[in-house]
Amino acid sequence: MAIHTNMEALLEKIAEECRGIDRKSVERFESLIISAKRIFVTGAGRSGLVGKAFAMRLMHLGFTVYIVGETTTPAVSAGDLLVAISGSGETSSIVMGAKTAKVKGASVVAVTSMPESSVGKLADSIVMIRGRNNEERESDYNARQMSGEHEPTTPLGTLFELSAIVFLDSAVAELMVKQNKSEENMRRLHTNLE
């Protein structure tokens, strides 16, 4: 398969996944961000990288935001929000972080493919981004190809991660409007130590 064909198939699949995100869950997600005293973002591996990109944009919008696991991240407390990004919803460090946040009185939003997961069950609100499910992962690749059932050639959690970054960047665009912020406002908060 040519690279352009792969890219087009992947873009179509991401668009399909993003269209499936429930609007009410998006509104609740944005409301929790706006009302939070401080925002903590967590994710492991590539989901963690997605989280860092989202946290950076929240900072550019003027929110007080921290990345879980960084040495300058303070203790979570009541009035705070934890945004937990995990396709499986079962990554142990993310589950533990969500449990701690709940014990300390913070709200938790799960961005996940698995609403019934451990993180999903702890969450006050869930944004479901489908990604690949276990059935698709475990089915026979050659049989799918021969029958014409092609999914984008994305390994592991790639579809979830790419869909999550598209969703989160789109949420930033909506938050810009809701917070009456411009690109110039954001540019003023962009790092100048580079």
N, C-alpha and C positions, 0 to 999 in steps of 0.2 A: 504494500500500500504506500503510495507516495505521501510525502510529508504534508502536502497541501490537502490531500484527501483526509489524512488523519486529523489535521487541524480543524477542517470544516466539520467532520463528524464529532469531534470533541466539543466544538462551539455549539453545535446543535444540541448535544446532550446536556451541556451546562445550561443552555437556555431553557430546555425542558424541565430540568431540575429546579431552576430558579422560578419558573412559572408556577410550580407546585407548592411554593412556600405560602402558608396561610397568612393572609393580610392581617388578621386580628393578632396573631402572634408577633408580627412585625411591629404593630402599633404598641403592643404591651412592652416589647423589647425596647423600643425608642423611649417610651414613657419612663421605664425603669432607669434608663441611662440618664435622662434629663433630671429625674428626681433624686438620684444618688448623691450622697455626700462625697464619696470617692468611688472610683471604679478600679477593680482588680481584674486583670485578664490572665487566663491560664489556658495552656494547651501543651501537648507534648509533641516532639518531633516536628513534622511539617505543619501540623495544626498549631503548634506553638509559634512558628514563623508567621502564619496567618494572623494569629493573635497579636504578635508584636506590631505588624503592619497596621492593624486596626487600632491598637492602643496609641500608636504614633499619631494617627489622624484625630483621635479623640483629644489628645494633648493639643494638637494644632487648633482644635475648636475651643480650647480653653477649659476642658474638663481636667480634674485632678485624677490622674490615671497611673496605675502601677502594673508592672509585669510580675506575676508570681514567680518567685525563685531568684529574682535579682537581689543583690546585696543591700540595696537602698529601699526595698519594699517594706513598709511598716506593717504592723499588726492590723488585721481586719477587725471591724467592729460594727455595732448596730448603725444602720443608716447607709452602710456601704453596699456595693453591688459586686458580685463575682460573675464574670462572663466566662463560662467554662466551655471550651471548644474541643469536642471529642466525637469523632465519627461513631465509634463503638459505644461511647458512654461508659466504658469499663476500664479505662486506663487508671491504674491504681493511684497515681499521684493526683490525678484530676478528681477522682472520687473522694480521696482524703481531703483535698482542698475544699470541695463542696461541703463535706461533713463539717469541717472546721468553721467555714463561713456560716453555716446554719446555726451551729452551737453559739457562735458569737453574735448572732442576731442580724447578720447581713442577708440580703436577698441573693438568690442564685438564678441566673439564666443559663440554660443549656442550649448550645448550638450543636446539634447532634443528628445522626441518622436514626438513632434508636431511642425513641421517647420512653420506652419501658425499661431502659437500662438503669443501672445504679445511679448515674448522674441525673438522668431524666426523672427518676423517682424523688431525688432530693431537690429538684429545681422548683422555683416558684413560677417559672415561665419557661416554655420550650419553643425554640425555633427549629423545626425539623427540616433538614436538608438531606434528601434521600441518599445520594451516593450509591455505591454498589452494595447489594445485600449478600448475605452468606450463600444463598442459593445460586446467585450468579457467580460467586467466587469458586464454588465447589463443582459447578457443572462442567462437563467435558468440553474443553476449548475446541478440539477438532470437530466434534459433533455439531457445535454451534456454528462453526465456520461453514461446514458442508451443508447445513440446512438453511444458510443465509441469515442466521441470527448473529449480527455483528454488533458489538458494543465498542465504544471508543477504546483504542488500545492504551488504556491507562492502568498502570499497576497499582495494586493495593488501594490506598485511600485517596488516590489522586483526584478522582471525580468529586469526592466530598470536599477536599481541600480547595480545589479551584472554584467550586460552586460557593463555598463559604466565603472566600475572598471577594468574589463578585457580589454576593449578598451584603457583606459587611461594608464594602466600599459604596454600595448603593445606599445603605442605611446612613453612611456619613453624609452623602449628598442630601438626603432628607433632613438630617439633623442640622446641616448648615442652614437650610431654609427655616426650620423650626426655631433655631437659636439666633436667626437674623445675622448670620456670619457670611463674610465674603472670602474669596481666595486671598485678598489682601490682608484680611484679619488673620488668616491662617499663616500666610507668609511671614508675618511679624513674629510668630511664635516658632517658626522653623529654626532649627539649630544654626548658629553662626560661628560655631567652633570648628567647622570643617576646613 
